[in-house]
């Protein structure tokens, strides 16, 4: 399982130092978008498993995989560089607020549980920083019609405080993480609203 951090031209030195540590690989995402083409003059989206679907040119949503689309442009989210291939898509709202999508082909059929996901996410941060992150809260959430859980946790990296709101949907053969994160020492009301709006902009069919 992977938990990733924003990188790219907006990356601060302290953040980039942390991201260099966040390189443990995870299972590749199934049916991720690899390109676009024309079929009989109509635009189509190409997926990594060599399937394709027609692109809805009238939609304001960005197709991220065969199961996932994000309609965040109207909220101010801008696509940015993915820190690693394990991140399905990365976005930036401003200089302190970022988001990631991570999808993995592993779920309850492979023995994964909600508690197991929660523990692994926290363990990843501990392994990378040497300190167990502080759990701020957990709550039930929804992504579309699917039940999810939001785990909010904070930690320091190079002396900088960061708070993650990580909502995950655990399916039979899939795990989707929808993360927003902010440079802050607390889970602010602004971050809480940003995350709620972020989740409302996700279209995900799961399994």
C-alpha positions in Angstrom: 0.0 0.0 0.0 1.3 3.5 -0.8 0.7 6.8 0.8 2.1 9.6 -1.3 3.0 13.3 -1.2 2.8 16.2 -3.7 5.9 17.0 -5.6 6.7 19.2 -8.6 7.6 22.8 -9.3 5.5 24.1 -6.3 7.3 21.8 -3.9 9.0 23.4 -0.9 12.4 22.0 0.2 11.1 20.5 3.4 8.2 18.8 1.5 10.5 17.4 -1.2 12.8 16.0 1.5 9.9 14.0 2.9 8.7 12.9 -0.5 12.1 11.3 -1.2 11.2 9.0 1.7 7.7 8.2 0.4 8.8 5.7 -2.2 7.5 2.3 -1.1 5.8 0.9 -4.1 2.2 -0.5 -4.1 0.1 -2.5 -6.6 -0.4 -0.7 -9.9 -3.8 0.8 -10.5 -6.1 -1.1 -12.8 -7.5 0.6 -15.9 -5.6 3.9 -15.3 -5.8 6.5 -18.1 -2.8 6.3 -20.5 -3.9 8.5 -23.3 -6.6 9.7 -25.7 -7.3 9.0 -29.3 -10.0 9.3 -32.0 -12.3 6.5 -33.1 -14.3 7.3 -36.1 -13.7 11.0 -35.4 -14.9 10.8 -31.8 -12.5 11.3 -28.8 -11.9 8.3 -26.7 -10.0 7.7 -23.5 -7.5 4.8 -23.5 -6.9 2.7 -20.4 -3.8 0.7 -19.3 -5.6 -2.6 -19.9 -6.1 -1.7 -23.6 -9.8 -1.0 -23.2 -11.3 2.4 -24.1 -14.4 4.5 -23.7 -15.9 7.5 -25.5 -15.0 10.8 -23.8 -17.9 13.1 -22.9 -16.7 16.4 -24.2 -19.5 18.3 -22.5 -18.4 17.0 -19.0 -16.4 19.2 -16.6 -15.2 16.0 -14.9 -11.7 14.5 -15.5 -11.6 10.7 -16.0 -8.9 9.2 -13.8 -9.7 5.5 -14.4 -12.4 3.3 -15.7 -14.1 3.5 -12.2 -13.1 7.0 -11.1 -13.7 10.6 -12.3 -13.1 13.9 -10.5 -15.1 17.1 -11.0 -12.9 19.4 -9.0 -12.0 22.2 -11.5 -15.0 24.4 -10.4 -13.7 24.0 -6.8 -10.3 25.4 -7.7 -8.4 22.1 -7.9 -5.7 22.1 -10.6 -3.9 19.0 -11.9 -0.3 18.7 -10.9 2.6 16.3 -11.3 2.2 12.9 -9.7 4.9 12.3 -7.1 5.2 8.6 -8.1 3.6 6.2 -10.5 1.6 4.7 -7.6 -0.4 7.9 -7.3 -3.3 7.8 -9.7 -3.7 11.6 -9.9 -2.5 14.6 -7.9 -4.0 18.1 -7.5 -3.2 21.5 -6.0 -5.6 24.1 -4.6 -3.0 26.6 -3.3 0.4 26.8 -1.7 -0.7 24.9 1.4 -3.5 22.6 0.2 -3.1 19.5 -2.0 -4.8 16.3 -2.9 -4.0 12.8 -4.1 -5.9 9.8 -5.4 -4.4 6.3 -4.8 -6.1 3.2 -6.2 -5.0 -0.4 -5.5 -6.2 -3.8 -6.6 -6.5 -5.2 -3.1 -9.6 -5.5 -0.8 -11.6 -7.7 1.5 -11.1 -10.7 -0.7 -7.4 -10.5 0.1 -8.1 -10.2 3.8 -7.9 -6.5 4.2 -10.2 -4.8 6.7 -11.1 -1.2 7.7 -9.0 -1.5 10.8 -6.1 -3.0 8.8 -6.2 -0.1 6.3 -6.2 2.4 9.2 -3.2 0.7 10.9 -1.2 0.5 7.7 -1.7 4.1 6.8 -0.4 5.2 10.2 2.4 2.7 10.1 3.6 4.1 6.8 4.0 7.5 8.3 5.7 6.2 11.3 8.2 4.2 9.1 8.9 7.3 7.1 9.2 9.9 9.9 10.2 7.8 12.9 7.2 9.0 14.9 3.6 7.7 15.0 1.3 10.3 13.6 -1.4 11.8 15.9 -4.9 10.6 15.1 -7.1 13.7 15.1 -10.4 12.0 14.3 -12.1 9.2 12.4 -15.6 9.4 10.9 -17.9 7.7 8.5 -18.1 9.3 5.1 -19.6 8.6 1.7 -18.2 8.8 -1.9 -21.2 8.8 -4.1 -23.4 6.0 -2.8 -20.4 4.1 -1.3 -19.6 4.0 2.4 -16.2 5.2 3.3 -14.1 6.1 6.3 -12.1 9.3 6.9 -9.0 9.1 9.0 -7.5 12.5 9.9 -3.9 12.5 11.2 -1.1 14.9 11.8 2.7 14.7 11.9 5.8 16.8 11.5 8.2 16.6 8.6 11.4 18.6 8.8 9.8 20.6 11.6 6.8 21.4 9.5 3.3 20.4 10.7 1.0 18.6 8.2 -2.5 17.3 8.5 -3.9 14.6 6.2 -7.6 13.9 5.8 -7.6 10.5 4.1 -10.9 9.0 3.0 -10.8 5.4 1.9 -13.3 3.1 0.3 -12.6 -0.6 0.8 -14.1 -2.9 -1.8 -14.0 -6.6 -2.4 -11.0 -6.3 -4.7 -10.2 -2.6 -4.5 -9.0 0.2 -2.2 -9.4 3.8 -3.1 -7.8 6.6 -1.1 -9.0 10.2 -1.6 -6.6 12.4 0.3 -6.4 16.1 1.0 -3.6 17.5 3.1 -2.7 20.9 4.5 0.4 22.5 6.0 -1.1 23.1 9.4 -0.8 22.0 13.0 -4.6 21.5 13.4 -7.5 20.2 11.3 -8.9 23.6 10.5 -12.6 24.3 9.7 -11.4 25.4 6.2 -9.6 22.1 5.6 -12.7 20.2 6.8 -14.9 22.0 4.3 -12.4 21.7 1.5 -12.3 17.9 2.1 -16.1 17.6 2.2 -16.3 19.5 -1.1 -13.5 17.4 -2.5 -15.4 14.2 -1.7 -18.6 15.5 -3.2 -16.8 16.1 -6.5 -15.7 12.4 -6.8 -17.5 9.9 -9.1 -16.5 6.4 -8.2 -18.2 3.1 -9.0 -16.0 0.8 -6.8 -16.6 -2.9 -7.0 
